[in-house]
Amino acid sequence: MIRARHTRARRSTVPLLLLCSVLALAACGADNAGNQPADPASPSASGAASASDAASASGSPSAGGTPGPTASPSQPAPASAAATSLTVDFMADGQNTTDTWTLQCDGAAPLPGSNVPDPAAACAALAEQGAALFAEADRNAMCTQNIVGMQRAHVTGTVNGEAVDTSFALTDGCQISRWERLTGLLGPAEGTF
């Protein structure tokens, strides 16, 4: 009788553990890399996403402790400016700006004077996915706690007329993933200490 009770308990525990593992892994891969984000105005967009988007837009700290992007989609770029015009302040030591790069794109093509690490790759990625590439990780995401390096980057400007003002770091798995989506703009996510 006791043996049967233990067997039943094990049988019900294994599926529960498996379900928890699947949910945890699903949370890790929820960065929508390569996918367009849900339209916040659509009925299918979740309320939780709206709340985290509002927190990010207000500049409140994200789970990693860095301020979120302050994007205002209603601010169009000046008519004479490129559709995408960004400035990157790169901090090799994580604190002091060591390089300042600029990127201007006309669609997927970089304009002369763009000096980010790979202007063509950066413009192609931005033309395909727009300002969504600058989104902070979900506040509820479980991020690996690994640090690749001390480097940081601060990006300001516009992407297809949408204002961008956000920071990048190599301080945890979620931040590293954000950086890796924009290696053409920020350089490889290969940090140094």
C-alpha positions in Angstrom: 0.0 0.0 0.0 2.8 2.5 0.9 4.7 1.5 -2.2 1.7 2.2 -4.4 1.2 5.6 -2.8 4.9 6.5 -3.5 4.6 5.4 -7.1 1.5 7.5 -7.7 3.2 10.5 -6.1 6.2 10.1 -8.3 4.0 9.7 -11.4 2.2 13.0 -10.6 5.4 14.8 -9.7 7.3 14.1 -12.9 4.8 15.8 -15.2 4.6 18.7 -12.8 8.4 19.1 -12.9 8.4 18.8 -16.7 5.7 21.4 -17.0 7.7 23.8 -14.8 10.8 23.2 -16.9 9.0 24.0 -20.1 7.5 27.2 -18.7 10.9 28.3 -17.4 12.5 27.7 -20.8 9.7 29.4 -22.6 10.3 32.5 -20.5 14.0 32.5 -21.5 13.3 32.4 -25.2 10.5 35.1 -25.2 12.6 37.9 -26.7 10.8 37.7 -30.1 14.1 37.8 -32.0 13.2 38.2 -35.6 9.5 38.7 -34.9 7.5 42.0 -34.9 6.1 42.8 -31.5 2.3 42.7 -31.0 0.5 45.9 -31.7 -0.3 47.4 -28.3 -3.6 48.7 -29.7 -4.7 45.2 -30.9 -7.1 43.2 -28.7 -4.6 40.3 -28.7 -1.9 42.4 -27.0 -1.6 41.4 -23.3 -2.2 43.8 -20.5 1.1 42.7 -18.9 3.0 43.7 -22.0 1.3 47.1 -22.0 2.3 47.6 -18.4 5.9 46.8 -19.0 5.9 48.9 -22.1 4.5 51.8 -20.1 7.2 51.3 -17.5 9.9 51.2 -20.2 8.6 54.3 -22.0 8.6 56.2 -18.7 12.3 55.5 -18.3 11.8 53.5 -15.1 14.5 50.9 -14.3 14.2 47.5 -15.9 14.9 44.2 -14.2 18.6 44.7 -14.9 18.5 48.1 -13.2 19.1 50.2 -16.3 16.6 52.7 -17.5 14.4 51.6 -20.3 14.1 53.3 -23.7 12.2 56.5 -23.9 10.6 56.2 -27.2 7.8 58.4 -28.5 6.3 56.9 -31.6 4.4 60.0 -32.4 7.5 62.2 -32.9 8.3 62.2 -36.7 11.8 62.8 -37.9 12.4 66.2 -39.6 11.7 66.0 -43.4 15.3 66.7 -44.3 16.7 64.0 -42.0 17.4 60.4 -42.9 14.6 58.0 -42.0 17.0 56.5 -39.5 19.6 58.6 -37.8 21.4 57.3 -34.7 24.3 58.3 -32.5 26.1 55.7 -30.4 28.2 56.6 -27.4 30.4 53.6 -26.7 32.0 53.2 -23.3 34.8 50.6 -23.3 35.3 50.8 -19.6 31.5 51.0 -18.9 31.7 54.6 -17.7 33.5 57.0 -20.0 32.6 57.6 -23.6 35.6 56.3 -25.7 34.0 56.4 -29.2 31.0 58.1 -30.7 29.6 56.6 -33.9 26.8 57.7 -36.2 24.5 55.8 -38.5 22.2 57.3 -41.1 20.1 55.0 -43.3 17.8 55.5 -46.2 15.8 52.3 -45.9 18.2 49.4 -45.7 21.1 51.4 -47.2 23.6 53.3 -45.1 24.3 56.9 -46.1 27.9 58.3 -46.5 29.5 59.2 -43.1 28.0 56.3 -41.2 30.8 54.9 -39.1 29.3 52.3 -36.8 31.0 48.9 -36.9 28.9 47.5 -39.8 26.6 50.2 -41.3 25.1 47.9 -44.0 24.2 45.2 -41.4 22.8 47.8 -39.0 20.6 49.5 -41.6 19.3 46.2 -42.9 18.3 45.0 -39.4 16.7 48.4 -38.6 14.8 48.5 -42.0 13.5 44.9 -41.3 12.6 45.2 -37.6 12.6 49.0 -36.8 12.7 50.4 -33.3 11.5 47.1 -31.8 15.2 46.0 -31.8 15.7 48.6 -29.0 13.1 47.1 -26.7 14.1 46.2 -23.1 13.8 42.6 -22.0 10.5 41.7 -20.3 10.6 42.7 -16.6 9.5 39.2 -15.6 12.1 37.4 -17.8 14.6 35.2 -16.1 18.0 36.3 -17.3 21.2 34.3 -17.0 23.6 36.0 -14.6 26.7 36.1 -16.7 28.9 39.1 -17.5 30.7 39.2 -20.8 32.4 42.6 -20.2 32.2 46.1 -18.8 31.3 47.7 -22.2 28.2 49.9 -22.5 26.6 51.8 -25.2 24.0 54.6 -25.2 22.0 55.1 -28.4 19.9 58.1 -29.3 18.2 59.3 -32.4 15.3 58.1 -34.6 14.4 54.9 -36.4 11.9 55.4 -39.2 10.7 58.5 -37.4 10.4 56.9 -34.0 12.5 58.4 -31.2 15.1 56.1 -29.5 17.0 56.8 -26.3 18.3 53.6 -24.7 21.4 51.9 -23.2 23.0 48.6 -23.7 25.3 46.5 -21.5 26.9 43.1 -21.4 25.9 42.4 -17.8 23.3 39.5 -18.1 21.9 37.2 -20.6 18.9 39.4 -21.5 21.2 42.5 -22.1 23.7 40.4 -24.1 20.8 39.2 -26.3 19.7 42.8 -26.9 23.3 43.7 -27.8 23.6 40.7 -30.2 20.5 41.8 -32.1 22.4 45.0 -33.0 26.0 43.9 -33.6 26.1 46.0 -36.8 25.4 49.1 -34.7 27.2 48.2 -31.5 29.9 45.8 -32.6 30.3 42.2 -31.4 29.1 41.2 -27.9 32.7 40.2 -27.0 33.5 42.1 -23.9 36.7 42.7 -21.9 37.3 43.3 -18.3 
